[in-house]
Amino acid sequence: MKSTFAVPHPFVIVSALLLLAALATVAVPGGTFDRVTSADGAEIVVKDSFRYQDNRPQLLQLFTAPLSGFVKLADIIAFILLIGGAFNVLNASGAVAAGVGAMVRRFGHRRLLILASTMVLFSFFGAFFGMCEEAMPFVLIFVPLALSLGYDSITGLCFSFLAAGVGFATAFFNPFTVQIAQKLSGLPPVSGWELRLGIWAFCTLLVIVWVARHAERVRRDPSSSPTHDLDVAARERLAQKTEEQGPFRLRHALVLLILGAVVAMLFAGVILWKWYITELAGLFLAMGVLTGAVSGMKPGEIAREFIAGAKDLVGAAMLVGFAAGILVLLQAGGVIDTLLYAASRVFEGLHPLLAAYTQYAFQFGVNLFIPSGTTKAALTMPVMAPLADLTGITRQTAVLAYQFGDGFTNMIIPTSAVTIGTLELAGVPFERWFRWLLPLQIVFIVLSLVLLAVAVAIGY
């Protein structure tokens, strides 16, 4: 019997959370912590500085919060639209279709090796330098590759997006989560890396096996894929484009060389020059113009393809603005510190293992409203780290609880700009991705609890 469970549309979920946030500004007392600015410019909460104050109800602001959210995340929203435009120009050049066809003809019999090696690479990128937004454009390459290998769009998403997400959640070096959380907790940077490295290796292997089983099942029975109907149409479009482009030509090679140079510059820029959204957006915009010109497209054609690609991602951009409005309401209402303080009181007197689990559950819940790992670390770790001392767990374990609560759920929550933007790029509806990923997400939760128990037992 077919399940009748239906995941609500992401806009419905985010709108409900917006309403909940607005009601919280009425029902929850206002409060604030003192904050100090660290040497690197981050605002850090001062423990034991909380005091109540009047709240500021935001019911009337419920309908203006999304616009404020657009302003707050304007760079990410513009980044999503620019990626959509630039990669649509790349796809229109035919180079990706021709290149994927050539790769499948040459290495198609080693499909599982391609899958495993690519996922290891992207998981390492997530663990080492915190690849997150940077992984978004790659689904436009790996989804066609997965379809050409006989897999589905879900598998294409896993090549880069899921792999990078698992690496991000189990990172042993990530400067945006692990190192910031450790610094705010008074721990040496990258300390405890040995256990984290083992966790990363195990989780990466686990997710590769999980995805490989799904991919091979889909290859044997395409109708078993949650995106089967969409993939049939996508394969037809890919085959038509490959046929139109004919054999792999010199102009295809030149376009792919530009793409390779852009990828190399992306990694160099992020690691060596600390590039972020603005620089990466400029890089992809330049890629779109160059690939269009090299492929022989006229300026008007480049412009039309760019606008068409950006238009396809307007829905994702809108959702990002709405999701950012949740935090805008809580901050404007003056209740976010009260919620943080109330949560911290729960930890008093708990058994160490329960304290670790409660910290994990707290970070898990906060992530729904504040997907940014860096922001969440600055907000929670100055309070969570001292609470760890009072409950008999180490600060390193508190950082691990933060890391698990922040990372794994990023791949499934509708308030994550990266998740929604990536799904739109891949052409996979959120509802179908949610249903497919939910069993693996449950495995991640259970695994997180087991690993935290180990950390408490060994005094990590």
Contacts in CASP RR format, 6 or more apart in sequence:
PFRMAT RR
TARGET T0000
AUTHOR 0000-0000-0000
METHOD contacts of the structure
MODEL  1
MKSTFAVPHPFVIVSALLLLAALATVAVPGGTFDRVTSADGAEIVVKDSF
RYQDNRPQLLQLFTAPLSGFVKLADIIAFILLIGGAFNVLNASGAVAAGV
GAMVRRFGHRRLLILASTMVLFSFFGAFFGMCEEAMPFVLIFVPLALSLG
YDSITGLCFSFLAAGVGFATAFFNPFTVQIAQKLSGLPPVSGWELRLGIW
AFCTLLVIVWVARHAERVRRDPSSSPTHDLDVAARERLAQKTEEQGPFRL
RHALVLLILGAVVAMLFAGVILWKWYITELAGLFLAMGVLTGAVSGMKPG
EIAREFIAGAKDLVGAAMLVGFAAGILVLLQAGGVIDTLLYAASRVFEGL
HPLLAAYTQYAFQFGVNLFIPSGTTKAALTMPVMAPLADLTGITRQTAVL
AYQFGDGFTNMIIPTSAVTIGTLELAGVPFERWFRWLLPLQIVFIVLSLV
LLAVAVAIGY
5 435 0 8 1.000
6 431 0 8 1.000
7 430 0 8 1.000
7 431 0 8 1.000
7 434 0 8 1.000
7 435 0 8 1.000
8 16 0 8 1.000
8 431 0 8 1.000
9 430 0 8 1.000
9 431 0 8 1.000
10 319 0 8 1.000
10 414 0 8 1.000
10 420 0 8 1.000
10 430 0 8 1.000
11 318 0 8 1.000
11 319 0 8 1.000
11 322 0 8 1.000
13 414 0 8 1.000
14 319 0 8 1.000
14 322 0 8 1.000
14 323 0 8 1.000
14 326 0 8 1.000
14 414 0 8 1.000
14 415 0 8 1.000
15 322 0 8 1.000
17 323 0 8 1.000
17 326 0 8 1.000
17 368 0 8 1.000
17 369 0 8 1.000
17 415 0 8 1.000
18 62 0 8 1.000
18 65 0 8 1.000
18 66 0 8 1.000
18 322 0 8 1.000
18 325 0 8 1.000
18 326 0 8 1.000
18 329 0 8 1.000
19 62 0 8 1.000
21 58 0 8 1.000
21 65 0 8 1.000
21 325 0 8 1.000
21 326 0 8 1.000
21 329 0 8 1.000
21 330 0 8 1.000
21 369 0 8 1.000
22 58 0 8 1.000
22 59 0 8 1.000
22 61 0 8 1.000
22 62 0 8 1.000
22 65 0 8 1.000
22 329 0 8 1.000
23 59 0 8 1.000
24 329 0 8 1.000
24 330 0 8 1.000
24 335 0 8 1.000
24 339 0 8 1.000
25 55 0 8 1.000
25 56 0 8 1.000
25 57 0 8 1.000
25 58 0 8 1.000
25 59 0 8 1.000
25 329 0 8 1.000
25 330 0 8 1.000
25 332 0 8 1.000
25 333 0 8 1.000
25 334 0 8 1.000
25 335 0 8 1.000
26 55 0 8 1.000
26 57 0 8 1.000
26 58 0 8 1.000
26 59 0 8 1.000
28 55 0 8 1.000
28 335 0 8 1.000
28 338 0 8 1.000
28 339 0 8 1.000
29 52 0 8 1.000
29 55 0 8 1.000
29 335 0 8 1.000
29 338 0 8 1.000
30 52 0 8 1.000
30 53 0 8 1.000
30 54 0 8 1.000
30 55 0 8 1.000
30 56 0 8 1.000
30 333 0 8 1.000
30 334 0 8 1.000
30 335 0 8 1.000
30 337 0 8 1.000
30 338 0 8 1.000
31 50 0 8 1.000
31 51 0 8 1.000
31 52 0 8 1.000
31 53 0 8 1.000
31 55 0 8 1.000
31 334 0 8 1.000
31 335 0 8 1.000
31 337 0 8 1.000
31 338 0 8 1.000
31 341 0 8 1.000
32 50 0 8 1.000
32 51 0 8 1.000
32 53 0 8 1.000
32 334 0 8 1.000
32 337 0 8 1.000
33 45 0 8 1.000
33 46 0 8 1.000
33 49 0 8 1.000
33 50 0 8 1.000
33 337 0 8 1.000
33 340 0 8 1.000
33 341 0 8 1.000
33 383 0 8 1.000
34 45 0 8 1.000
34 46 0 8 1.000
34 49 0 8 1.000
35 43 0 8 1.000
35 44 0 8 1.000
35 45 0 8 1.000
35 46 0 8 1.000
36 43 0 8 1.000
36 44 0 8 1.000
36 46 0 8 1.000
37 43 0 8 1.000
37 44 0 8 1.000
38 44 0 8 1.000
38 183 0 8 1.000
38 184 0 8 1.000
42 180 0 8 1.000
42 184 0 8 1.000
42 378 0 8 1.000
43 378 0 8 1.000
44 184 0 8 1.000
44 378 0 8 1.000
44 382 0 8 1.000
45 337 0 8 1.000
45 340 0 8 1.000
45 378 0 8 1.000
45 379 0 8 1.000
45 380 0 8 1.000
45 382 0 8 1.000
45 383 0 8 1.000
46 382 0 8 1.000
47 382 0 8 1.000
47 383 0 8 1.000
47 386 0 8 1.000
50 337 0 8 1.000
50 341 0 8 1.000
52 338 0 8 1.000
53 334 0 8 1.000
55 333 0 8 1.000
55 334 0 8 1.000
55 335 0 8 1.000
55 338 0 8 1.000
56 332 0 8 1.000
56 333 0 8 1.000
56 334 0 8 1.000
57 333 0 8 1.000
58 65 0 8 1.000
58 329 0 8 1.000
58 332 0 8 1.000
58 333 0 8 1.000
61 68 0 8 1.000
61 329 0 8 1.000
61 332 0 8 1.000
62 329 0 8 1.000
65 325 0 8 1.000
65 326 0 8 1.000
65 328 0 8 1.000
65 329 0 8 1.000
66 321 0 8 1.000
66 322 0 8 1.000
66 324 0 8 1.000
66 325 0 8 1.000
68 324 0 8 1.000
68 325 0 8 1.000
68 328 0 8 1.000
69 321 0 8 1.000
69 322 0 8 1.000
69 324 0 8 1.000
69 325 0 8 1.000
69 328 0 8 1.000
70 77 0 8 1.000
70 321 0 8 1.000
70 324 0 8 1.000
72 321 0 8 1.000
72 324 0 8 1.000
72 325 0 8 1.000
72 327 0 8 1.000
72 328 0 8 1.000
73 320 0 8 1.000
73 321 0 8 1.000
73 324 0 8 1.000
73 417 0 8 1.000
75 277 0 8 1.000
75 278 0 8 1.000
75 281 0 8 1.000
76 133 0 8 1.000
76 277 0 8 1.000
76 320 0 8 1.000
76 417 0 8 1.000
77 317 0 8 1.000
77 320 0 8 1.000
77 321 0 8 1.000
77 417 0 8 1.000
78 281 0 8 1.000
79 133 0 8 1.000
79 277 0 8 1.000
79 280 0 8 1.000
79 281 0 8 1.000
80 136 0 8 1.000
80 313 0 8 1.000
80 316 0 8 1.000
80 317 0 8 1.000
80 320 0 8 1.000
80 417 0 8 1.000
80 421 0 8 1.000
80 424 0 8 1.000
81 310 0 8 1.000
81 313 0 8 1.000
81 314 0 8 1.000
81 317 0 8 1.000
82 281 0 8 1.000
82 282 0 8 1.000
82 284 0 8 1.000
82 285 0 8 1.000
82 310 0 8 1.000
83 136 0 8 1.000
83 137 0 8 1.000
83 281 0 8 1.000
83 284 0 8 1.000
83 313 0 8 1.000
83 425 0 8 1.000
84 309 0 8 1.000
84 310 0 8 1.000
84 312 0 8 1.000
84 313 0 8 1.000
84 425 0 8 1.000
85 288 0 8 1.000
85 305 0 8 1.000
85 306 0 8 1.000
85 307 0 8 1.000
85 308 0 8 1.000
85 309 0 8 1.000
85 310 0 8 1.000
85 313 0 8 1.000
86 137 0 8 1.000
86 284 0 8 1.000
86 285 0 8 1.000
86 287 0 8 1.000
86 288 0 8 1.000
86 306 0 8 1.000
87 137 0 8 1.000
87 140 0 8 1.000
87 284 0 8 1.000
87 288 0 8 1.000
87 309 0 8 1.000
87 425 0 8 1.000
88 305 0 8 1.000
88 306 0 8 1.000
88 308 0 8 1.000
88 309 0 8 1.000
88 310 0 8 1.000
88 312 0 8 1.000
89 288 0 8 1.000
89 289 0 8 1.000
89 291 0 8 1.000
89 292 0 8 1.000
89 297 0 8 1.000
89 302 0 8 1.000
89 305 0 8 1.000
89 306 0 8 1.000
90 96 0 8 1.000
90 140 0 8 1.000
90 255 0 8 1.000
90 259 0 8 1.000
90 287 0 8 1.000
90 288 0 8 1.000
90 291 0 8 1.000
90 292 0 8 1.000
91 97 0 8 1.000
91 140 0 8 1.000
91 241 0 8 1.000
92 292 0 8 1.000
92 295 0 8 1.000
92 297 0 8 1.000
92 301 0 8 1.000
92 305 0 8 1.000
93 251 0 8 1.000
93 252 0 8 1.000
93 255 0 8 1.000
93 291 0 8 1.000
93 292 0 8 1.000
93 294 0 8 1.000
93 295 0 8 1.000
93 297 0 8 1.000
94 241 0 8 1.000
94 245 0 8 1.000
94 252 0 8 1.000
94 255 0 8 1.000
94 295 0 8 1.000
95 251 0 8 1.000
95 252 0 8 1.000
95 253 0 8 1.000
95 255 0 8 1.000
95 256 0 8 1.000
95 259 0 8 1.000
95 291 0 8 1.000
95 295 0 8 1.000
96 140 0 8 1.000
96 141 0 8 1.000
96 144 0 8 1.000
96 256 0 8 1.000
97 144 0 8 1.000
97 238 0 8 1.000
97 241 0 8 1.000
97 242 0 8 1.000
97 245 0 8 1.000
98 242 0 8 1.000
98 245 0 8 1.000
98 246 0 8 1.000
98 247 0 8 1.000
98 248 0 8 1.000
98 249 0 8 1.000
98 252 0 8 1.000
99 248 0 8 1.000
99 252 0 8 1.000
99 256 0 8 1.000
100 141 0 8 1.000
100 144 0 8 1.000
100 145 0 8 1.000
100 148 0 8 1.000
100 238 0 8 1.000
100 242 0 8 1.000
101 148 0 8 1.000
101 242 0 8 1.000
101 248 0 8 1.000
102 248 0 8 1.000
103 145 0 8 1.000
103 148 0 8 1.000
104 145 0 8 1.000
104 148 0 8 1.000
104 149 0 8 1.000
107 113 0 8 1.000
107 114 0 8 1.000
108 114 0 8 1.000
108 149 0 8 1.000
111 149 0 8 1.000
111 150 0 8 1.000
111 151 0 8 1.000
111 215 0 8 1.000
111 219 0 8 1.000
112 212 0 8 1.000
112 215 0 8 1.000
112 216 0 8 1.000
114 145 0 8 1.000
114 149 0 8 1.000
115 149 0 8 1.000
115 151 0 8 1.000
115 155 0 8 1.000
115 159 0 8 1.000
115 208 0 8 1.000
115 211 0 8 1.000
115 212 0 8 1.000
115 215 0 8 1.000
116 208 0 8 1.000
116 212 0 8 1.000
118 142 0 8 1.000
118 159 0 8 1.000
118 160 0 8 1.000
118 163 0 8 1.000
119 158 0 8 1.000
119 159 0 8 1.000
119 162 0 8 1.000
119 163 0 8 1.000
119 204 0 8 1.000
119 207 0 8 1.000
119 208 0 8 1.000
119 211 0 8 1.000
120 163 0 8 1.000
120 204 0 8 1.000
120 208 0 8 1.000
121 163 0 8 1.000
122 131 0 8 1.000
122 135 0 8 1.000
122 138 0 8 1.000
122 159 0 8 1.000
122 160 0 8 1.000
122 163 0 8 1.000
122 164 0 8 1.000
123 163 0 8 1.000
123 164 0 8 1.000
123 165 0 8 1.000
123 166 0 8 1.000
123 167 0 8 1.000
123 200 0 8 1.000
123 204 0 8 1.000
123 207 0 8 1.000
124 167 0 8 1.000
125 131 0 8 1.000
125 134 0 8 1.000
125 135 0 8 1.000
125 164 0 8 1.000
125 167 0 8 1.000
125 267 0 8 1.000
126 132 0 8 1.000
126 135 0 8 1.000
126 164 0 8 1.000
126 165 0 8 1.000
126 167 0 8 1.000
126 168 0 8 1.000
126 171 0 8 1.000
126 174 0 8 1.000
127 167 0 8 1.000
127 168 0 8 1.000
127 170 0 8 1.000
127 171 0 8 1.000
127 172 0 8 1.000
127 173 0 8 1.000
127 174 0 8 1.000
127 200 0 8 1.000
128 171 0 8 1.000
128 172 0 8 1.000
128 173 0 8 1.000
128 174 0 8 1.000
129 173 0 8 1.000
129 174 0 8 1.000
129 175 0 8 1.000
129 270 0 8 1.000
129 271 0 8 1.000
130 164 0 8 1.000
130 167 0 8 1.000
130 168 0 8 1.000
130 171 0 8 1.000
130 174 0 8 1.000
130 175 0 8 1.000
130 176 0 8 1.000
130 177 0 8 1.000
131 164 0 8 1.000
131 168 0 8 1.000
131 270 0 8 1.000
132 164 0 8 1.000
132 165 0 8 1.000
132 168 0 8 1.000
132 176 0 8 1.000
132 410 0 8 1.000
132 418 0 8 1.000
133 277 0 8 1.000
133 280 0 8 1.000
133 418 0 8 1.000
134 266 0 8 1.000
134 270 0 8 1.000
134 280 0 8 1.000
135 160 0 8 1.000
135 161 0 8 1.000
135 164 0 8 1.000
135 165 0 8 1.000
135 418 0 8 1.000
135 422 0 8 1.000
136 161 0 8 1.000
136 418 0 8 1.000
136 421 0 8 1.000
136 422 0 8 1.000
136 425 0 8 1.000
137 284 0 8 1.000
137 425 0 8 1.000
138 159 0 8 1.000
138 160 0 8 1.000
138 161 0 8 1.000
139 156 0 8 1.000
139 157 0 8 1.000
139 159 0 8 1.000
139 160 0 8 1.000
139 161 0 8 1.000
139 422 0 8 1.000
139 425 0 8 1.000
139 426 0 8 1.000
140 425 0 8 1.000
140 426 0 8 1.000
142 156 0 8 1.000
142 157 0 8 1.000
142 159 0 8 1.000
142 160 0 8 1.000
143 153 0 8 1.000
143 156 0 8 1.000
143 157 0 8 1.000
143 234 0 8 1.000
143 426 0 8 1.000
143 427 0 8 1.000
144 234 0 8 1.000
144 238 0 8 1.000
145 156 0 8 1.000
145 159 0 8 1.000
146 152 0 8 1.000
146 153 0 8 1.000
146 155 0 8 1.000
146 156 0 8 1.000
146 159 0 8 1.000
146 215 0 8 1.000
147 153 0 8 1.000
147 156 0 8 1.000
147 231 0 8 1.000
147 234 0 8 1.000
147 235 0 8 1.000
147 238 0 8 1.000
148 238 0 8 1.000
149 219 0 8 1.000
150 218 0 8 1.000
150 219 0 8 1.000
150 222 0 8 1.000
151 215 0 8 1.000
151 218 0 8 1.000
151 219 0 8 1.000
152 215 0 8 1.000
152 218 0 8 1.000
152 222 0 8 1.000
152 225 0 8 1.000
152 226 0 8 1.000
152 227 0 8 1.000
152 228 0 8 1.000
152 231 0 8 1.000
153 225 0 8 1.000
153 227 0 8 1.000
153 230 0 8 1.000
153 231 0 8 1.000
153 234 0 8 1.000
153 426 0 8 1.000
153 427 0 8 1.000
153 428 0 8 1.000
154 214 0 8 1.000
154 218 0 8 1.000
154 225 0 8 1.000
154 226 0 8 1.000
154 227 0 8 1.000
154 428 0 8 1.000
154 432 0 8 1.000
154 433 0 8 1.000
154 436 0 8 1.000
155 211 0 8 1.000
155 214 0 8 1.000
155 215 0 8 1.000
155 218 0 8 1.000
156 426 0 8 1.000
157 422 0 8 1.000
157 423 0 8 1.000
157 426 0 8 1.000
157 428 0 8 1.000
157 433 0 8 1.000
158 207 0 8 1.000
158 211 0 8 1.000
158 215 0 8 1.000
161 411 0 8 1.000
161 422 0 8 1.000
161 426 0 8 1.000
162 207 0 8 1.000
162 211 0 8 1.000
162 411 0 8 1.000
162 437 0 8 1.000
163 204 0 8 1.000
163 207 0 8 1.000
163 208 0 8 1.000
165 407 0 8 1.000
165 410 0 8 1.000
165 411 0 8 1.000
166 203 0 8 1.000
166 204 0 8 1.000
166 207 0 8 1.000
166 408 0 8 1.000
167 200 0 8 1.000
167 203 0 8 1.000
167 204 0 8 1.000
168 174 0 8 1.000
168 177 0 8 1.000
168 407 0 8 1.000
168 410 0 8 1.000
169 203 0 8 1.000
169 403 0 8 1.000
169 404 0 8 1.000
169 405 0 8 1.000
169 406 0 8 1.000
169 407 0 8 1.000
169 408 0 8 1.000
169 410 0 8 1.000
169 444 0 8 1.000
170 196 0 8 1.000
170 199 0 8 1.000
170 200 0 8 1.000
170 203 0 8 1.000
170 204 0 8 1.000
170 403 0 8 1.000
171 177 0 8 1.000
171 178 0 8 1.000
171 196 0 8 1.000
171 200 0 8 1.000
171 403 0 8 1.000
172 178 0 8 1.000
172 190 0 8 1.000
172 193 0 8 1.000
172 196 0 8 1.000
172 197 0 8 1.000
172 198 0 8 1.000
172 199 0 8 1.000
172 200 0 8 1.000
173 179 0 8 1.000
173 190 0 8 1.000
173 193 0 8 1.000
176 373 0 8 1.000
176 374 0 8 1.000
177 373 0 8 1.000
177 374 0 8 1.000
177 377 0 8 1.000
177 402 0 8 1.000
177 403 0 8 1.000
177 406 0 8 1.000
177 407 0 8 1.000
178 190 0 8 1.000
178 196 0 8 1.000
178 399 0 8 1.000
178 403 0 8 1.000
179 189 0 8 1.000
179 190 0 8 1.000
180 374 0 8 1.000
180 377 0 8 1.000
180 378 0 8 1.000
180 381 0 8 1.000
181 377 0 8 1.000
181 381 0 8 1.000
181 399 0 8 1.000
181 402 0 8 1.000
181 403 0 8 1.000
182 188 0 8 1.000
182 189 0 8 1.000
182 190 0 8 1.000
182 191 0 8 1.000
182 396 0 8 1.000
182 399 0 8 1.000
183 189 0 8 1.000
184 377 0 8 1.000
184 378 0 8 1.000
184 381 0 8 1.000
184 382 0 8 1.000
184 385 0 8 1.000
185 381 0 8 1.000
185 384 0 8 1.000
185 385 0 8 1.000
185 388 0 8 1.000
185 395 0 8 1.000
185 396 0 8 1.000
185 398 0 8 1.000
185 399 0 8 1.000
186 385 0 8 1.000
186 395 0 8 1.000
187 395 0 8 1.000
187 396 0 8 1.000
187 399 0 8 1.000
191 396 0 8 1.000
192 396 0 8 1.000
192 460 0 8 1.000
195 455 0 8 1.000
195 460 0 8 1.000
196 400 0 8 1.000
199 451 0 8 1.000
203 444 0 8 1.000
203 447 0 8 1.000
206 443 0 8 1.000
206 447 0 8 1.000
207 440 0 8 1.000
210 440 0 8 1.000
210 443 0 8 1.000
214 436 0 8 1.000
217 224 0 8 1.000
218 224 0 8 1.000
218 225 0 8 1.000
222 228 0 8 1.000
222 231 0 8 1.000
222 232 0 8 1.000
225 231 0 8 1.000
226 432 0 8 1.000
226 433 0 8 1.000
226 435 0 8 1.000
226 436 0 8 1.000
227 428 0 8 1.000
227 432 0 8 1.000
230 427 0 8 1.000
230 428 0 8 1.000
245 252 0 8 1.000
251 294 0 8 1.000
251 295 0 8 1.000
251 296 0 8 1.000
254 294 0 8 1.000
255 291 0 8 1.000
255 292 0 8 1.000
255 294 0 8 1.000
255 295 0 8 1.000
258 287 0 8 1.000
258 290 0 8 1.000
258 291 0 8 1.000
258 294 0 8 1.000
259 287 0 8 1.000
259 291 0 8 1.000
262 283 0 8 1.000
262 284 0 8 1.000
262 286 0 8 1.000
262 287 0 8 1.000
265 283 0 8 1.000
266 275 0 8 1.000
266 280 0 8 1.000
266 283 0 8 1.000
269 275 0 8 1.000
269 279 0 8 1.000
270 276 0 8 1.000
270 280 0 8 1.000
273 279 0 8 1.000
275 283 0 8 1.000
288 302 0 8 1.000
288 306 0 8 1.000
289 302 0 8 1.000
292 301 0 8 1.000
292 302 0 8 1.000
292 305 0 8 1.000
293 302 0 8 1.000
297 305 0 8 1.000
312 424 0 8 1.000
313 421 0 8 1.000
313 424 0 8 1.000
313 425 0 8 1.000
315 424 0 8 1.000
316 420 0 8 1.000
316 421 0 8 1.000
316 423 0 8 1.000
316 424 0 8 1.000
316 425 0 8 1.000
319 414 0 8 1.000
319 420 0 8 1.000
320 417 0 8 1.000
320 420 0 8 1.000
320 421 0 8 1.000
323 371 0 8 1.000
323 414 0 8 1.000
323 415 0 8 1.000
323 416 0 8 1.000
323 417 0 8 1.000
323 420 0 8 1.000
324 417 0 8 1.000
326 369 0 8 1.000
326 415 0 8 1.000
327 336 0 8 1.000
327 369 0 8 1.000
327 370 0 8 1.000
330 336 0 8 1.000
330 339 0 8 1.000
330 369 0 8 1.000
336 379 0 8 1.000
340 379 0 8 1.000
340 380 0 8 1.000
340 383 0 8 1.000
343 362 0 8 1.000
344 383 0 8 1.000
344 384 0 8 1.000
344 387 0 8 1.000
346 358 0 8 1.000
346 362 0 8 1.000
347 355 0 8 1.000
347 358 0 8 1.000
347 359 0 8 1.000
347 387 0 8 1.000
347 390 0 8 1.000
347 391 0 8 1.000
348 390 0 8 1.000
348 391 0 8 1.000
349 355 0 8 1.000
349 390 0 8 1.000
349 391 0 8 1.000
350 358 0 8 1.000
350 391 0 8 1.000
351 391 0 8 1.000
352 391 0 8 1.000
352 392 0 8 1.000
352 393 0 8 1.000
352 456 0 8 1.000
353 452 0 8 1.000
353 453 0 8 1.000
353 456 0 8 1.000
355 387 0 8 1.000
355 388 0 8 1.000
355 391 0 8 1.000
355 392 0 8 1.000
355 393 0 8 1.000
356 393 0 8 1.000
356 397 0 8 1.000
356 398 0 8 1.000
356 401 0 8 1.000
356 452 0 8 1.000
356 453 0 8 1.000
356 455 0 8 1.000
356 456 0 8 1.000
357 449 0 8 1.000
357 452 0 8 1.000
359 384 0 8 1.000
359 387 0 8 1.000
359 388 0 8 1.000
359 393 0 8 1.000
359 398 0 8 1.000
359 401 0 8 1.000
359 402 0 8 1.000
360 401 0 8 1.000
360 404 0 8 1.000
360 405 0 8 1.000
360 448 0 8 1.000
360 449 0 8 1.000
360 452 0 8 1.000
362 380 0 8 1.000
362 384 0 8 1.000
363 376 0 8 1.000
363 380 0 8 1.000
363 384 0 8 1.000
363 401 0 8 1.000
363 402 0 8 1.000
363 404 0 8 1.000
363 405 0 8 1.000
363 406 0 8 1.000
364 404 0 8 1.000
364 405 0 8 1.000
364 409 0 8 1.000
365 405 0 8 1.000
366 376 0 8 1.000
366 379 0 8 1.000
366 380 0 8 1.000
367 373 0 8 1.000
367 376 0 8 1.000
367 405 0 8 1.000
367 406 0 8 1.000
367 407 0 8 1.000
367 409 0 8 1.000
367 410 0 8 1.000
367 413 0 8 1.000
368 409 0 8 1.000
368 413 0 8 1.000
368 415 0 8 1.000
369 415 0 8 1.000
370 376 0 8 1.000
370 379 0 8 1.000
371 410 0 8 1.000
371 413 0 8 1.000
371 415 0 8 1.000
371 416 0 8 1.000
371 417 0 8 1.000
371 418 0 8 1.000
373 406 0 8 1.000
373 407 0 8 1.000
376 402 0 8 1.000
376 406 0 8 1.000
377 402 0 8 1.000
377 406 0 8 1.000
380 402 0 8 1.000
381 398 0 8 1.000
381 399 0 8 1.000
381 402 0 8 1.000
384 398 0 8 1.000
384 401 0 8 1.000
384 402 0 8 1.000
385 395 0 8 1.000
385 398 0 8 1.000
385 399 0 8 1.000
387 398 0 8 1.000
388 394 0 8 1.000
388 395 0 8 1.000
388 397 0 8 1.000
388 398 0 8 1.000
389 395 0 8 1.000
393 455 0 8 1.000
393 456 0 8 1.000
393 459 0 8 1.000
394 455 0 8 1.000
394 459 0 8 1.000
394 460 0 8 1.000
396 455 0 8 1.000
396 460 0 8 1.000
397 452 0 8 1.000
397 455 0 8 1.000
397 456 0 8 1.000
397 459 0 8 1.000
397 460 0 8 1.000
400 451 0 8 1.000
400 452 0 8 1.000
400 455 0 8 1.000
400 460 0 8 1.000
401 452 0 8 1.000
404 444 0 8 1.000
404 448 0 8 1.000
404 451 0 8 1.000
404 452 0 8 1.000
405 448 0 8 1.000
408 441 0 8 1.000
408 444 0 8 1.000
408 445 0 8 1.000
408 448 0 8 1.000
409 441 0 8 1.000
410 416 0 8 1.000
410 418 0 8 1.000
410 419 0 8 1.000
411 419 0 8 1.000
411 437 0 8 1.000
411 441 0 8 1.000
412 419 0 8 1.000
412 433 0 8 1.000
412 434 0 8 1.000
412 437 0 8 1.000
412 438 0 8 1.000
412 441 0 8 1.000
413 419 0 8 1.000
414 420 0 8 1.000
414 430 0 8 1.000
419 430 0 8 1.000
420 430 0 8 1.000
423 429 0 8 1.000
423 430 0 8 1.000
423 433 0 8 1.000
454 460 0 8 1.000
END
